[in-house]
């Protein structure tokens, strides 16, 4: 992987992580203040896997968060090549959101990720809101 590709990969992963953190509820902001502080520190120092760990700790401490947080954590894990963790997050989303499992779709790894993942498939699911919006367009 070239330095430019590596930088692009880090920025993509950082975006998924920051987006996941932004989807935490206001209640989580207070209850998980230490974990969120750790997250901010790790992201600022490009310690992306540690930032993912901090988000996971926040989710364990504060159940009932948006499934979108888990979806974005799965994307971040996949972007870092942490396939087992990505699979765990996807499974948690599927279990939590079983009625909309018909919205799940397999997706090939993005071309820019091929150096990290090879041709492994990523499980990315569409949220109910995205599925409704897509149906309205059709």
GROMACS elastic network, one bead per residue, 0.5 to 0.9 nm:
[ bonds ]
;  ai    aj funct       b0    kb
    1     4     6  0.81241   500
    1     5     6  0.59750   500
    1     6     6  0.62380   500
    1   115     6  0.68072   500
    1   116     6  0.84113   500
    2     5     6  0.51459   500
    2     6     6  0.61537   500
    2     7     6  0.86284   500
    3     6     6  0.50156   500
    3     7     6  0.61256   500
    3     8     6  0.85592   500
    4     7     6  0.51126   500
    4     8     6  0.61341   500
    4     9     6  0.85644   500
    5     8     6  0.50195   500
    5     9     6  0.60864   500
    5    10     6  0.86287   500
    5   112     6  0.77266   500
    6     9     6  0.50069   500
    6    10     6  0.62098   500
    6    11     6  0.86422   500
    7    10     6  0.51098   500
    7    11     6  0.61954   500
    7    12     6  0.86197   500
    8    11     6  0.51498   500
    8    12     6  0.61600   500
    8    13     6  0.86294   500
    8   112     6  0.88999   500
    9    12     6  0.51469   500
    9    13     6  0.61782   500
    9    14     6  0.85095   500
    9    79     6  0.70603   500
    9    80     6  0.79402   500
    9   112     6  0.81148   500
    9   113     6  0.77934   500
   10    13     6  0.51262   500
   10    14     6  0.59645   500
   10    15     6  0.84916   500
   10    46     6  0.78645   500
   10    48     6  0.79718   500
   10    79     6  0.83834   500
   10    80     6  0.81821   500
   11    15     6  0.60795   500
   11    16     6  0.87386   500
   12    15     6  0.50974   500
   12    16     6  0.64707   500
   12    17     6  0.88035   500
   12    76     6  0.80177   500
   12    79     6  0.75087   500
   13    16     6  0.51682   500
   13    17     6  0.62690   500
   13    18     6  0.86421   500
   13    48     6  0.74759   500
   13    75     6  0.77526   500
   13    76     6  0.50218   500
   13    77     6  0.79590   500
   13    78     6  0.87413   500
   13    79     6  0.58012   500
   13    80     6  0.69542   500
   14    17     6  0.50661   500
   14    18     6  0.60273   500
   14    19     6  0.84059   500
   14    43     6  0.69759   500
   14    46     6  0.80913   500
   14    48     6  0.68856   500
   14    76     6  0.75918   500
   15    18     6  0.51929   500
   15    19     6  0.59780   500
   15    20     6  0.84902   500
   15    76     6  0.82687   500
   16    19     6  0.51312   500
   16    20     6  0.61267   500
   16    21     6  0.86569   500
   16    72     6  0.55177   500
   16    73     6  0.68820   500
   16    74     6  0.88559   500
   16    75     6  0.65801   500
   16    76     6  0.53768   500
   16    79     6  0.88168   500
   17    20     6  0.50794   500
   17    21     6  0.62145   500
   17    22     6  0.86025   500
   17    43     6  0.82618   500
   17    48     6  0.79887   500
   17    51     6  0.75260   500
   17    52     6  0.69222   500
   17    55     6  0.83111   500
   17    69     6  0.88688   500
   17    72     6  0.68074   500
   17    73     6  0.64587   500
   17    75     6  0.86221   500
   17    76     6  0.61541   500
   18    21     6  0.50417   500
   18    22     6  0.61254   500
   18    23     6  0.87508   500
   18    40     6  0.88045   500
   18    43     6  0.82549   500
   19    23     6  0.64330   500
   19    69     6  0.79314   500
   19    72     6  0.70464   500
   20    23     6  0.52085   500
   20    24     6  0.69222   500
   20    55     6  0.81466   500
   20    68     6  0.71166   500
   20    70     6  0.74496   500
   20    71     6  0.80592   500
   20    72     6  0.53313   500
   20    73     6  0.63866   500
   21    24     6  0.54677   500
   21    36     6  0.78991   500
   21    39     6  0.84454   500
   21    55     6  0.71247   500
   21    69     6  0.71327   500
   22    25     6  0.82066   500
   22    69     6  0.84454   500
   23    65     6  0.83221   500
   23    66     6  0.70132   500
   23    68     6  0.70455   500
   23    69     6  0.59144   500
   24    27     6  0.81260   500
   24    28     6  0.60973   500
   24    29     6  0.71343   500
   24    59     6  0.88470   500
   24    65     6  0.64622   500
   24    66     6  0.70891   500
   24    69     6  0.68637   500
   25    28     6  0.51797   500
   25    29     6  0.65670   500
   25    65     6  0.66313   500
   25    66     6  0.77512   500
   26    29     6  0.50275   500
   26    30     6  0.70080   500
   26    31     6  0.89614   500
   27    30     6  0.55881   500
   27    31     6  0.62548   500
   27    32     6  0.82961   500
   27    62     6  0.83052   500
   28    32     6  0.52744   500
   28    33     6  0.74988   500
   28    36     6  0.88438   500
   28    58     6  0.74732   500
   28    59     6  0.84371   500
   28    61     6  0.85673   500
   28    62     6  0.61911   500
   28    63     6  0.89927   500
   28    65     6  0.80213   500
   29    32     6  0.56448   500
   29    33     6  0.56113   500
   29    36     6  0.73388   500
   30    33     6  0.52988   500
   30    34     6  0.88695   500
   31    34     6  0.82815   500
   31    58     6  0.83621   500
   31    61     6  0.77212   500
   31    62     6  0.71091   500
   32    35     6  0.53035   500
   32    36     6  0.60879   500
   32    37     6  0.85356   500
   32    57     6  0.84388   500
   32    58     6  0.54820   500
   32    59     6  0.84977   500
   32    61     6  0.69354   500
   32    62     6  0.72174   500
   33    36     6  0.50997   500
   33    37     6  0.60246   500
   33    38     6  0.85648   500
   33    58     6  0.85394   500
   34    37     6  0.50663   500
   34    38     6  0.61901   500
   34    39     6  0.85556   500
   34    54     6  0.89544   500
   34    58     6  0.86218   500
   35    38     6  0.50098   500
   35    39     6  0.60799   500
   35    40     6  0.86797   500
   35    54     6  0.53204   500
   35    55     6  0.68821   500
   35    56     6  0.88768   500
   35    57     6  0.66363   500
   35    58     6  0.56938   500
   36    40     6  0.61871   500
   36    41     6  0.86012   500
   36    51     6  0.89094   500
   36    54     6  0.68984   500
   36    55     6  0.71591   500
   36    58     6  0.72604   500
   37    40     6  0.51773   500
   37    41     6  0.62898   500
   37    42     6  0.87021   500
   37    54     6  0.87425   500
   38    41     6  0.51117   500
   38    42     6  0.61547   500
   38    43     6  0.86265   500
   38    50     6  0.85677   500
   38    51     6  0.72112   500
   38    54     6  0.63053   500
   38    55     6  0.89418   500
   39    42     6  0.51952   500
   39    43     6  0.61414   500
   39    44     6  0.84973   500
   39    48     6  0.87876   500
   39    50     6  0.74703   500
   39    52     6  0.74805   500
   39    53     6  0.81119   500
   39    54     6  0.52840   500
   39    55     6  0.66635   500
   40    43     6  0.52828   500
   40    44     6  0.60738   500
   40    45     6  0.86728   500
   40    51     6  0.74002   500
   41    44     6  0.51815   500
   41    45     6  0.63620   500
   41    46     6  0.87458   500
   41    47     6  0.84338   500
   41    51     6  0.79769   500
   42    45     6  0.51367   500
   42    46     6  0.61043   500
   42    48     6  0.64850   500
   42    49     6  0.84342   500
   42    50     6  0.61908   500
   42    51     6  0.51489   500
   42    52     6  0.89269   500
   42    54     6  0.85458   500
   43    47     6  0.57285   500
   43    48     6  0.58280   500
   43    50     6  0.82234   500
   43    51     6  0.58697   500
   44    47     6  0.76634   500
   45    48     6  0.82382   500
   46    49     6  0.87744   500
   46    51     6  0.85394   500
   47    50     6  0.54866   500
   47    51     6  0.62625   500
   47    52     6  0.88751   500
   48    52     6  0.62327   500
   48    53     6  0.86163   500
   48    76     6  0.86898   500
   48    80     6  0.83303   500
   49    53     6  0.62497   500
   49    54     6  0.87205   500
   49    76     6  0.88185   500
   49    77     6  0.79351   500
   49    80     6  0.77823   500
   49    82     6  0.89697   500
   50    54     6  0.62629   500
   50    55     6  0.87460   500
   51    54     6  0.50363   500
   51    55     6  0.63924   500
   51    56     6  0.86579   500
   52    55     6  0.51282   500
   52    56     6  0.62045   500
   52    57     6  0.86460   500
   52    73     6  0.70119   500
   52    76     6  0.77618   500
   52    77     6  0.77314   500
   53    56     6  0.50079   500
   53    57     6  0.61730   500
   53    58     6  0.86595   500
   54    57     6  0.50158   500
   54    58     6  0.62578   500
   54    59     6  0.87218   500
   55    58     6  0.50135   500
   55    59     6  0.62868   500
   55    60     6  0.87148   500
   55    69     6  0.88351   500
   55    73     6  0.81099   500
   56    59     6  0.50587   500
   56    60     6  0.62768   500
   56    61     6  0.86661   500
   56    70     6  0.88215   500
   56    73     6  0.83913   500
   57    60     6  0.50929   500
   57    61     6  0.62387   500
   57    62     6  0.86129   500
   58    61     6  0.50767   500
   58    62     6  0.60156   500
   58    63     6  0.85251   500
   59    62     6  0.50460   500
   59    63     6  0.57595   500
   59    64     6  0.81389   500
   59    65     6  0.70221   500
   59    69     6  0.88062   500
   59    70     6  0.88224   500
   60    63     6  0.61320   500
   62    65     6  0.69926   500
   64    67     6  0.84420   500
   65    68     6  0.83400   500
   65    69     6  0.71503   500
   65    70     6  0.86224   500
   66    69     6  0.56705   500
   66    70     6  0.75260   500
   67    70     6  0.52602   500
   67    71     6  0.63080   500
   67    72     6  0.87407   500
   67    92     6  0.87674   500
   67    93     6  0.61765   500
   67    96     6  0.77401   500
   67    97     6  0.79616   500
   67   127     6  0.85388   500
   68    72     6  0.60996   500
   68    73     6  0.84187   500
   68    93     6  0.85759   500
   68   127     6  0.77051   500
   69    72     6  0.52914   500
   69    73     6  0.61319   500
   69    74     6  0.86323   500
   70    74     6  0.60675   500
   70    75     6  0.86232   500
   70    89     6  0.58218   500
   70    90     6  0.74146   500
   70    92     6  0.77513   500
   70    93     6  0.66205   500
   71    74     6  0.50871   500
   71    75     6  0.64042   500
   71    76     6  0.87649   500
   71    86     6  0.88613   500
   71    89     6  0.69956   500
   71    90     6  0.67970   500
   71    93     6  0.70514   500
   71   124     6  0.75677   500
   71   125     6  0.76259   500
   72    76     6  0.61779   500
   72    77     6  0.85473   500
   73    77     6  0.60696   500
   73    78     6  0.85002   500
   73    85     6  0.88935   500
   73    86     6  0.74098   500
   73    89     6  0.70840   500
   74    77     6  0.50691   500
   74    78     6  0.60815   500
   74    79     6  0.84645   500
   74    82     6  0.89030   500
   74    83     6  0.86821   500
   74    85     6  0.71411   500
   74    87     6  0.72356   500
   74    88     6  0.80312   500
   74    89     6  0.54116   500
   74    90     6  0.63204   500
   74   123     6  0.87002   500
   74   124     6  0.82360   500
   75    78     6  0.50537   500
   75    79     6  0.60023   500
   75    80     6  0.86346   500
   75    86     6  0.69060   500
   75   122     6  0.85293   500
   75   124     6  0.78026   500
   76    80     6  0.63102   500
   76    81     6  0.86727   500
   76    82     6  0.84790   500
   76    86     6  0.78702   500
   77    80     6  0.51582   500
   77    81     6  0.62415   500
   77    83     6  0.66505   500
   77    84     6  0.84545   500
   77    85     6  0.62339   500
   77    86     6  0.51272   500
   77    87     6  0.88859   500
   77    89     6  0.88289   500
   78    82     6  0.54549   500
   78    83     6  0.55623   500
   78    84     6  0.87086   500
   78    85     6  0.79550   500
   78    86     6  0.55412   500
   78    87     6  0.86017   500
   78   109     6  0.88684   500
   78   117     6  0.82216   500
   78   122     6  0.73341   500
   79    82     6  0.74921   500
   79    83     6  0.88064   500
   79   113     6  0.71533   500
   79   116     6  0.80772   500
   79   117     6  0.85414   500
   80    83     6  0.82435   500
   80   116     6  0.78259   500
   81    84     6  0.87256   500
   81    86     6  0.85373   500
   81   113     6  0.88358   500
   81   116     6  0.61581   500
   81   117     6  0.62515   500
   82    85     6  0.55678   500
   82    86     6  0.62016   500
   82    87     6  0.87286   500
   83    87     6  0.60748   500
   83    88     6  0.85973   500
   83   117     6  0.85432   500
   83   122     6  0.85374   500
   84    87     6  0.51240   500
   84    88     6  0.62641   500
   84    89     6  0.87833   500
   85    89     6  0.62335   500
   85    90     6  0.85597   500
   86    89     6  0.52323   500
   86    90     6  0.61800   500
   86    91     6  0.86195   500
   86   122     6  0.84058   500
   86   123     6  0.83871   500
   87    90     6  0.50371   500
   87    91     6  0.60921   500
   87    92     6  0.86097   500
   87   122     6  0.85369   500
   87   123     6  0.76268   500
   88    91     6  0.51275   500
   88    92     6  0.62511   500
   88    93     6  0.87198   500
   89    92     6  0.50696   500
   89    93     6  0.62728   500
   89    94     6  0.86537   500
   90    93     6  0.50912   500
   90    94     6  0.61758   500
   90    95     6  0.86631   500
   90   123     6  0.68738   500
   90   124     6  0.75829   500
   90   125     6  0.81036   500
   91    95     6  0.61126   500
   91    96     6  0.84769   500
   92    95     6  0.51692   500
   92    96     6  0.60309   500
   92    97     6  0.84136   500
   93    96     6  0.50922   500
   93    97     6  0.58533   500
   93    98     6  0.80532   500
   93   125     6  0.86617   500
   94    97     6  0.51877   500
   94    98     6  0.53971   500
   94    99     6  0.87669   500
   94   100     6  0.82130   500
   94   101     6  0.62645   500
   94   104     6  0.84372   500
   94   125     6  0.86287   500
   95    98     6  0.53369   500
   95   101     6  0.87324   500
   96    99     6  0.88224   500
   97   100     6  0.58559   500
   97   101     6  0.66813   500
   98   101     6  0.51163   500
   98   102     6  0.84672   500
   99   102     6  0.74863   500
  100   103     6  0.55885   500
  100   104     6  0.77105   500
  100   126     6  0.88394   500
  100   127     6  0.80240   500
  100   128     6  0.67703   500
  101   104     6  0.54340   500
  101   105     6  0.89409   500
  101   125     6  0.80590   500
  102   105     6  0.80218   500
  103   125     6  0.62479   500
  103   126     6  0.55515   500
  103   127     6  0.72280   500
  103   128     6  0.73770   500
  103   131     6  0.68581   500
  104   123     6  0.75668   500
  104   124     6  0.65819   500
  104   126     6  0.59198   500
  104   127     6  0.85133   500
  105   123     6  0.66868   500
  105   124     6  0.61955   500
  105   125     6  0.57360   500
  105   126     6  0.74469   500
  106   121     6  0.66840   500
  106   122     6  0.62911   500
  106   124     6  0.62362   500
  106   125     6  0.78033   500
  107   110     6  0.84537   500
  107   121     6  0.58056   500
  107   122     6  0.53196   500
  107   123     6  0.60472   500
  107   124     6  0.63951   500
  108   111     6  0.85524   500
  108   119     6  0.70086   500
  108   120     6  0.68048   500
  108   122     6  0.58174   500
  108   123     6  0.83558   500
  109   112     6  0.81874   500
  109   113     6  0.62008   500
  109   114     6  0.65195   500
  109   117     6  0.70872   500
  109   118     6  0.78330   500
  109   119     6  0.64360   500
  109   120     6  0.63967   500
  109   121     6  0.56911   500
  109   122     6  0.58646   500
  110   113     6  0.52522   500
  110   114     6  0.66304   500
  111   114     6  0.52424   500
  111   115     6  0.83014   500
  112   115     6  0.71902   500
  112   116     6  0.85277   500
  113   116     6  0.53350   500
  113   117     6  0.60771   500
  113   118     6  0.76283   500
  114   117     6  0.51473   500
  114   119     6  0.63974   500
  114   120     6  0.84842   500
  115   118     6  0.58734   500
  117   120     6  0.58840   500
  117   121     6  0.85698   500
  118   121     6  0.89680   500
  126   129     6  0.80905   500
  126   130     6  0.60257   500
  126   131     6  0.62258   500
  127   130     6  0.51724   500
  127   131     6  0.62226   500
  127   132     6  0.86429   500
  128   131     6  0.50586   500
  128   132     6  0.61301   500
  128   133     6  0.85435   500
  129   132     6  0.51682   500
  129   133     6  0.61321   500
  129   134     6  0.85798   500
  130   133     6  0.50379   500
  130   134     6  0.60389   500
  130   135     6  0.85456   500
  131   134     6  0.50835   500
  131   135     6  0.61344   500
  131   136     6  0.86056   500
  132   135     6  0.50979   500
  132   136     6  0.61952   500
  132   137     6  0.87871   500
  133   136     6  0.51084   500
  133   137     6  0.64542   500
  133   138     6  0.89349   500
  134   137     6  0.52292   500
  134   138     6  0.65474   500
  135   138     6  0.51693   500
